[in-house]
């Protein structure tokens, strides 16, 4: 009986060994996850991409970006900045702001509320600035930019021969004249002297910008009558 039992045990062991795989099968190796690379469809005019790769152009508290990064930037003592790009360039507004090309080749930078915060003119004047998107302009090859946030240097109330008078000192950028300068002058005059906010004062300011760019100060009087453009010019801005 013992021999028969031993024989049965040996047979059972042989059968179990035949049914058990000699080694556990390993799962196929997983392919390494490829790290994402730059998308081949990235928009070359995307504002965020341009801000990350372009040249900062800073005047006051506003920092534009100009691409390509080989742009030459020269700051003036009055806070304005001259920009020279080697070829065609893109001009990008700061995050949350817009930059808008105007008909005369100038452009304005506005904050989220639509308020003027800076202006650009092209050099030579009338060179091409074209709209790419709300935050991006294209500058034609061979053109430079002059950018500033300081349009009105001072606006001080005083007394003149007929009564109260506001002496406005414009920056050199504003004296050069442009549609952007007109918007910036009025925005900054009202910001510095809220009492000046009237159509007559605005008309006098625009007249001085057009007809007296080299005058040391532009004197605006709230007591002067509101008149048409021809009469304003005939009166040498002092109707």
C-alpha positions as CSV (number, residue, x, y, z in Angstrom):
1,X,0.0,0.0,0.0
2,X,2.8,2.4,0.9
3,X,4.5,1.7,-2.5
4,X,1.2,2.3,-4.3
5,X,0.7,5.6,-2.5
6,X,4.2,6.7,-3.2
7,X,3.7,6.0,-6.9
8,X,0.5,8.0,-7.0
9,X,2.2,10.9,-5.4
10,X,5.0,10.9,-8.0
11,X,2.5,10.8,-10.8
12,X,0.6,13.7,-9.3
13,X,3.7,15.8,-9.1
14,X,4.6,15.0,-12.7
15,X,1.2,16.0,-13.9
16,X,1.3,19.3,-11.9
17,X,4.7,20.1,-13.3
18,X,3.5,19.6,-16.8
19,X,0.6,22.0,-16.3
20,X,2.7,24.8,-14.7
21,X,4.4,27.2,-17.1
22,X,8.2,27.2,-16.8
23,X,8.2,31.0,-16.4
24,X,5.6,33.8,-16.0
25,X,5.0,35.7,-19.2
26,X,6.0,39.4,-18.8
27,X,3.6,42.1,-20.3
28,X,5.0,43.7,-23.4
29,X,7.1,46.8,-22.7
30,X,5.1,49.9,-22.8
31,X,6.2,52.6,-25.3
32,X,7.7,55.7,-23.7
33,X,5.3,58.6,-23.7
34,X,6.6,61.2,-26.1
35,X,6.9,64.7,-24.6
36,X,4.8,67.2,-26.3
37,X,6.8,69.5,-28.7
38,X,5.9,72.8,-30.2
39,X,2.9,72.6,-32.4
40,X,3.6,72.9,-36.1
41,X,0.4,74.9,-36.4
42,X,1.3,77.6,-33.9
43,X,0.1,81.0,-35.1
44,X,3.2,83.2,-35.8
45,X,1.2,86.3,-34.9
46,X,-0.1,84.9,-31.5
47,X,0.4,87.7,-29.0
48,X,1.5,85.4,-26.2
49,X,4.1,83.8,-28.4
50,X,5.4,87.2,-29.6
51,X,5.6,88.5,-26.1
52,X,7.7,85.5,-25.0
53,X,10.2,85.9,-27.9
54,X,10.2,89.6,-28.9
55,X,12.0,92.7,-27.6
56,X,10.4,94.7,-24.7
57,X,9.8,98.4,-25.6
58,X,9.0,100.3,-22.4
59,X,7.8,103.9,-21.9
60,X,6.5,104.8,-18.5
61,X,4.3,101.9,-17.1
62,X,3.5,100.5,-20.6
63,X,5.6,97.7,-22.1
64,X,5.0,96.9,-25.8
65,X,6.8,94.0,-27.5
66,X,8.4,94.2,-30.9
67,X,9.4,91.1,-32.8
68,X,11.9,90.0,-34.1
69,X,14.1,90.1,-31.1
70,X,17.0,91.8,-33.0
71,X,15.1,95.1,-32.7
72,X,17.2,98.2,-31.7
73,X,15.6,100.3,-28.9
74,X,16.8,103.8,-27.9
75,X,15.2,105.7,-25.0
76,X,15.0,109.5,-24.9
77,X,15.2,111.7,-21.8
78,X,11.5,112.5,-22.0
79,X,10.5,108.8,-21.6
80,X,9.8,108.2,-25.3
81,X,11.4,105.4,-27.2
82,X,12.7,105.0,-30.8
83,X,12.5,101.5,-32.3
84,X,14.4,100.3,-35.3
85,X,13.6,96.9,-36.7
86,X,15.8,95.2,-39.3
87,X,13.0,94.0,-41.5
88,X,9.2,93.7,-41.2
89,X,8.2,93.7,-37.5
90,X,5.2,93.0,-35.4
91,X,4.2,95.3,-32.5
92,X,2.3,93.7,-29.6
93,X,0.2,95.4,-26.9
94,X,0.7,94.5,-23.3
95,X,-1.7,91.8,-21.9
96,X,-5.2,93.2,-21.4
97,X,-4.6,96.2,-23.7
98,X,-5.1,96.8,-27.4
99,X,-3.1,98.6,-30.1
100,X,-5.0,100.2,-33.0
101,X,-3.6,101.6,-36.3
102,X,-5.0,105.0,-37.4
103,X,-5.5,106.4,-40.9
104,X,-2.4,108.6,-40.8
105,X,0.1,105.9,-39.9
106,X,0.0,106.5,-36.2
107,X,-1.4,104.1,-33.6
108,X,-2.8,104.2,-30.1
109,X,-2.5,101.8,-27.2
110,X,-5.6,101.6,-25.0
111,X,-6.3,99.9,-21.7
112,X,-9.2,97.5,-21.1
113,X,-11.5,100.4,-20.6
114,X,-10.6,101.9,-24.0
115,X,-8.6,104.8,-22.4
116,X,-5.5,106.1,-24.2
117,X,-2.3,104.9,-22.4
118,X,0.3,105.4,-25.2
119,X,0.9,106.4,-28.8
120,X,3.1,105.4,-31.7
121,X,4.1,107.2,-34.9
122,X,6.2,105.9,-37.8
123,X,9.4,107.3,-39.0
124,X,9.4,108.4,-41.8
125,X,5.9,109.7,-41.3
126,X,3.1,107.9,-43.1
127,X,4.9,104.6,-43.3
128,X,2.8,101.5,-43.0
129,X,1.2,100.2,-39.8
130,X,-1.4,97.6,-40.5
131,X,-3.8,95.8,-38.2
132,X,-3.1,92.1,-37.6
133,X,-5.4,91.7,-34.6
134,X,-6.7,93.7,-31.6
135,X,-3.3,93.3,-29.9
136,X,-0.9,93.2,-32.9
137,X,0.2,95.6,-35.6
138,X,2.5,94.9,-38.6
139,X,5.2,97.5,-39.3
140,X,6.4,97.7,-42.9
141,X,10.1,97.0,-43.7
142,X,12.4,100.1,-43.5
143,X,10.1,101.9,-41.0
144,X,11.0,102.9,-37.5
145,X,8.7,103.6,-34.5
146,X,8.5,106.4,-32.0
147,X,6.5,105.3,-28.9
148,X,5.6,107.3,-25.8
149,X,3.2,107.4,-22.8
150,X,4.1,111.0,-22.0
151,X,2.1,113.2,-24.3
152,X,1.4,116.1,-21.9
153,X,4.4,117.0,-19.6
154,X,2.4,119.5,-17.5
155,X,-1.0,121.1,-17.4
156,X,-1.1,124.0,-14.9
157,X,-3.9,126.4,-14.1
158,X,-3.1,130.1,-13.8
159,X,-4.5,133.5,-14.6
160,X,-4.2,135.3,-18.0
161,X,-5.5,138.7,-19.2
162,X,-9.1,137.5,-19.5
163,X,-9.3,135.1,-16.6
164,X,-8.5,131.6,-15.8
165,X,-6.0,129.9,-18.2
166,X,-4.5,126.4,-18.5
167,X,-0.9,126.2,-19.6
168,X,-0.2,122.9,-21.4
169,X,3.3,121.8,-22.1
170,X,3.3,119.0,-24.7
171,X,6.1,116.5,-25.2
172,X,8.2,116.5,-28.4
173,X,6.3,113.5,-29.5
174,X,3.0,115.4,-29.3
175,X,4.5,118.4,-31.0
176,X,5.3,116.2,-34.0
177,X,1.5,115.9,-34.6
178,X,-0.6,112.9,-35.5
179,X,-4.1,111.5,-34.9
180,X,-2.7,109.5,-32.0
181,X,-1.3,112.7,-30.5
182,X,-4.7,114.4,-30.7
183,X,-6.3,111.6,-28.7
184,X,-3.4,111.4,-26.3
185,X,-3.3,115.1,-25.7
186,X,-6.9,115.4,-24.8
187,X,-6.9,112.3,-22.6
188,X,-3.9,113.5,-20.6
189,X,-5.1,117.1,-20.3
190,X,-8.4,116.0,-18.8
191,X,-6.5,113.5,-16.6
192,X,-4.3,116.2,-15.2
193,X,-6.8,119.0,-15.2
194,X,-10.4,117.6,-15.0
195,X,-11.9,121.1,-15.0
196,X,-10.7,121.5,-18.6
197,X,-13.2,119.0,-19.9
198,X,-15.3,121.0,-22.3
199,X,-15.7,121.1,-26.1
200,X,-14.3,124.7,-26.3
201,X,-11.1,123.7,-24.5
202,X,-10.7,120.6,-26.6
203,X,-11.0,122.7,-29.8
204,X,-8.4,125.2,-28.6
205,X,-6.0,122.3,-27.8
206,X,-6.4,120.8,-31.3
207,X,-5.9,124.2,-32.8
208,X,-2.6,124.7,-31.0
209,X,-1.5,121.2,-31.9
210,X,-2.1,122.0,-35.6
211,X,-1.0,125.6,-35.7
212,X,1.4,126.3,-32.9
213,X,3.5,123.1,-32.4
214,X,6.7,125.1,-31.4
215,X,5.1,127.4,-28.9
216,X,6.5,126.8,-25.4
217,X,3.1,126.3,-23.8
218,X,-0.4,126.0,-25.2
219,X,-2.7,128.3,-23.2
220,X,-6.3,127.3,-23.1
221,X,-9.0,129.5,-21.6
222,X,-12.4,128.1,-20.5
223,X,-14.1,131.5,-20.9
224,X,-13.4,131.8,-24.6
225,X,-16.4,131.2,-26.9
226,X,-16.9,127.9,-28.8
227,X,-16.5,128.6,-32.5
228,X,-16.0,126.6,-35.7
229,X,-12.6,125.4,-36.9
230,X,-12.2,128.1,-39.5
231,X,-12.9,130.9,-37.0
232,X,-10.7,129.2,-34.4
233,X,-7.8,129.1,-36.9
234,X,-8.4,132.7,-38.0
235,X,-8.3,133.8,-34.4
236,X,-5.0,131.9,-33.9
237,X,-6.6,129.5,-31.4
238,X,-7.7,132.4,-29.2
239,X,-11.3,133.3,-30.2
